[in-house]
Amino acid sequence: MTALSRYVLKQHLGPFAFGLSLIVFVLVLDVVLQMMDQVISKGLGPGLAIELFVYNLAWIIALAVPMAVLVAVLMAFGRLAADNEIMAVKSSGVGLMRLLWPVLSTAAILTVLMVLFNDRVLPDWNHRARTIASDLKRRKAALGLKQKEGVFLRDLGGYSLLVHEVDEEANLLRGITLLDTGRPGPPVTLRAAIGSVEIFADGAYVRLTLEDGEYHRIDEEDPERSYLGAFQRQVVHIRDSRRSLGQYQSTYRSDREMDIAAMLESVDDHRRQHGSTVATMDSSVASFVALATADTAASPAAMQSRGADLRRRLAKQVHLNANRERRANAYLVEIHKKFSIAVACIVFALLGAPLGVLVRGRGAAVSVAVSLVFFFAYWMFLIGGEELADRGYVAPALAMWAPNVVFGALGVALLRATALDRALFLRARQLFGGVRPRELDR
C-alpha cells in the first residue's frame, strides 16, 4: 500500500467512527425507550433488558455500517476538496480514481464481512431477541389480566374467570374463581387461593394453573345433590381463538431469523410441494376427463356435480400453491437483501466521493444530512421493491438489487463528471456555493 493510499484511508477513519456512532445512537434511541418502558412499567429486570438490547443491536449494525460508509466517504472527500488536496493530486498527474481505489478496496472487504455478519450473526440474534420478548410476555402473562382485576371475564373458551388480585411482578393470581360453563348442566366451580397463567398462540391457548383450591359440582340428574372436593394443584387448558389476553409468538424461525442455507432449503421444499400439487391437479383433471369419456350413461346433473367438486379441489390446490409461491418469494427476497445491503458499502463509496467534492467540506451537519437523504431514498426503494417482490409483481433479485444498480449508476456518472470536471458538475457545485461563476467558462 502506497503512502497516498494510507493517507486517504486515514482521512476516513475519524468520519467513519463518527458516522457509525451517530447513526447507531439514533437507531438505538427507539430500542432504549422500549427497554425503559419494560423496565419501569413491566418489571423487566436490568440483566434481561441488557441482553435484549444487545441482541437488538444486530439489525442496527446491519443498517448503520453502509450509512457510515457514505458519511465517511462524503466527509473525507469533502475535506480533501475543501483543502484543495484533490486539485493538487490532479496537478501531479494522479486522477480521482486513484484516490478512490483504496476506499473501494476497503469497502469491498467490509462488504464481505457484512455478508458474513448478515448470514451468520444477524439471524441468530434476531431469533434470540424475539424469543426473549416472547418468553417475557408468556411469563408475564398476568400483565394482561391486571386491568381486569376484580372483573368477571365471561365466555372465555367455555369458562368464566374472576381474579381478585394480580401480582404482575411474580406472575401470580390470588383469589381465583373459575366457572366451567362449557359442559351441559350446572357449571362446575373451582376456587383457588393462588395460581398462575401462561399464554400461547397469541392468546388462543391459555394454561391456568390453580393451587390450594376446591371444586364444587352439582349433580346433573339430581340437582339437590352436590359434590365438594379439594385439590393441591389443578391445570386448566382454555382454548378460545376469538380472544387474546396477550401477544405470545411461537418460537419458529421467520425468514429474518434464518441463514441463507436454511432459506434455500425452504425455497426448494416449497417448489417441490408446488410441483407435487401441480402433478396432482393434472392427474385429477385427467381422471375427470377419462371418467366423463367412459361413463357416457351419466346424467348431466351427475357430471355437473363431479365438475363442481373438481373445481373446488382445484381452487384449493391453486390457493395452496399461491401461498407457497409467496413464501418462496419472501425467502428469496431476504437472501438477496443480505447481499444487497452489504454491497451498498461499495455503492455508497462510489456515490460519496463525488458528493463529497460537491459539498466541499461544508461541515459534518451537511455531510450527515446529505447522507441521510440518499440513504432514506435507498431504503424506500428497497422497501418498495420488497413489497412488490413479496406479492409476486417483480422478481426478488430485481427488487433487491435495483437500488444498488440505480445508485451505483448515479455514483459512476457523478464520479466521471467529477474526474473530468464537466460543466454540469460545476454548475451543481455552484448551487452549493463551492465554485465561482467564472470557473464555468473555462
Buried (B, 14 or more C-beta within 10 A) or exposed (E): EEEBBEEBBEBBEEBBEBBBEBBBEBBBEEBEEBBEEBBEEEBBEEEBBEBBBEBBBBBBBBBBBBBBBBBBBBBBBBBBBBEEBBEEBBEEEEEBEBBBEBBBBBBBEBBEEBBEBBBEBBBBBBBBBBBBBBBBBBBBBBBBBEEBBEEEBEEBBBBBBBBEEBEBEEBBBBBBBBBBBBEEEBBBBBBBEBBBBBBBBBBBBBBBBBBBBBBBBBEEEEEEEEEEEEEEEBEBEBBBEEBBBBEBBEEEBEBBBBBBEBBBEBBEBBEEBBEEBEEEBEEBEEEBEEEEEEEEEBEEEEBEEBEEEBEEBBEEBEEEBEEBBBBBBBBBBBBBBBBBBBBBBBBBBBBBBBBBBBBBBBEBEBBBEBBBEBBEEBBEBBEBBBEBBBEEEBBBBEBBBBBBEBBBEBBBBBBBBBBEBBEEBBEBBBEEEBBEEEEEEE
